[in-house]
Each structure stands twice: as structure tokens, then as C-alpha cells.
Amino acid sequence: MYGTANVVLIPEPTVPHTFLNTIYVYKEDYEKGRLSKQILDHELTHAKQKHSLDVLFIELLRVVFWFNPIFYLYKRAIQINHEFLADDSVISKTKDTVSYQKLLISSIFPSYKTSLASSFNYSLTKKRFNMMMKEYSFLSVATKKIVMIPILL
């Protein structure tokens, strides 16, 4: 257990990832303490916020509406948003954006290869770094919300 999530130790090298309320990690990394608390917190956020359910739902829509390419774009946008949310959760706890970014960079080039597990890519990592460094003022957030009201009506 880590927080409220189950932890499954995988004997083969793999990057940490989450499905439903379970965090999957490489057994050797976990037992030798090579997994950062920040990485585990990132994965725990995915579990707590039930990001797997969002992905399963959009996958179901992709099956039903296989002919509509918009659902492929929705899935990508949802996954990026999930990463932003998990990153924000970790940064709000640690308050150290730079060390978290360094940790992500070191995770981009693991010492082992993965075939099916999710992994980092340059474009997504760059977007995540940009989001981490953005500062939102109350005025800009309030303005965006007010502008959205007529659009939604």
C-alpha cells in the first residue's frame, strides 16, 4: 500500500504507472528505494482522482464512434490534463518545481527499456514543464471564467 492505493511489484523493468487504484512499479527499484516519493505521489494522484475511469470512458467512446477522429484528440487532451493535474498535486506538496523537473528529466532516460508501458516523450514533457512554470493571477482566472459563461449558455 502507498497512501490509499495498492502497489504491485513487477519483476520486469517498467516505468511506474497506475490503473484504477493500483500503482505498478519495478520490484527492484521499489525494494532498493530508487523510487522517489514524488513519483509515487504523482501516481497516487492518478489513483485518487480516478484518471483510469476517464481513459476507460473515452476508450469506450472511441470504440462506439470509431469513425470519428475527434475522440482520438479527446483522449490525448485528457491524458495531458491528467499529467498536469498529477504534476500540480506533487508541486503543491513539495513547493520545489525545479527538483521535480530534474526528477522527470532523469525518468525520461531510464536504464531499461519498456515496450508497452506509458513513457515520457519530449513534446508532452515540454508542455508539462511549461504548465509547471505558469503563474495564474486571480484576475486572469476570473476573466476566463466570466468569458466562458456566455459561451456555455
N, C-alpha and C positions, 0 to 999 in steps of 0.2 A: 504494500500500500504506500502511496505517496499522496498526502492530503486525503482527498475523497476518492481518488482514482486507484484502480488496481494496476499493478506493474507486472508485466510479463517479460521474463528474461529470455531473449532469443539467443540460441547458441551460435548462429551465423552472424557475421558482421552486418549491421544495419544501422541506419540513422534513426534516432528517436522519432517516433510518430505515435499518433493517437487515433483510436477508433472507439466511438461511443465513450464508455467510462474506463477505458483501458489504455495505459501507456505501454508501448512496446519499445524495449531498449536492448542493446547488445549486452549480453550477460557479463562478458569480461570487463567492459567499460564500467558497468554498474558496480560490480564487485570490487574493482580496483579504485573506485572513487574518481574515475575520469570524467564523469558526467557532472557538469556544473548545475548548481541549484537553479540558476537562471533558465537553463534548458528545460529542466524538469518543471519549473513553474510555468514556462511557456506552454509545454504540453498539457499541464494540468488545467490551464485556462481553456484550451481547446475542449477538454473533457467537461469542465464545469459549465461552459457556455453552449455545450451540445452542438458543436460545429459539425459533427458527423451527420446529425439529422438534417441539417441544411443541405449537405452534399448528397445524401441519400434522396432527399426530395427533388433536388434539381436533376439527379440522375434518372429518377422515375419520369420526370417531365421530358427529359431527353429521349427516353425510350418511347413514350407515347407520341411525342412530336418530333420524331427523328428527322423529319424532312425540313424542320425549321432551324436554321443555323444560329438564331438568336440565343437559344438555350446553351450552346457551347460557350458563347460570350458571357452569359449569365454565370455559368459555372466558374469560369476564370475569375470574374469580378468577385464572386462570393468567396472563393478561396483566397484571393488577395486581401479582401476585407477581413477574413478570419486571421490572417497573419498579422495585419495591422492591429487588430484587437488584442491578440496574444502578446505582441511586442509592447503595446501600450500598457498592458497589465504588468509585465515584468519591469518596465522602466518606471512605472509609478511606484513600485515597491522599492527598487534599488536606487532610483534617482541618479543613476550613472549611465547615461546613454552611450558614452564613448567606450566604456569597458564592455558593454553589451554588444556594441557593433563589432568590436575586436573579437569577441567570442563567436559571433556569427561568421565573420571572415574566416576564422580558424575552422569553423564547421563546414565551410564550402569545400575545402580540400581535405577530406578525411583520409586516413591512411589505408582505407579499404574501399572497395567499390561496392555499390549496391545496384541491383538490377531492377527491382520492382518498387522499391520504397521511394517515397517522395524525397526530393532533394532540392537544394538551392539552385537557382540559376541567376545569372548576372542581372538580367532585367528586373526580376522580382526583388532581388536583394537591393538593387539601387533604389527602387521605389520605396522599399521598406525603410531604408536609411533616410531618404528624403522626408518620409512621413514622421520619422522619429525626431527630426530636427525642426519640423514645423512648429511654430508657436501660434496659437489661436487666441485672438483677443475676444473679449465678450462682445464687443461691437460687431465684429465680422461674423461671429456665430449667430447673433441675434438678427442681423441683416439678412443672412441667408435663410433663416427660418421664416422671417416675415415675407420674403420674396416667394417662398415655396407655397405659402397659404393660397394665393390666388391660382397658382398652377394646379394644385391638388383639387381645388373646387371646380 
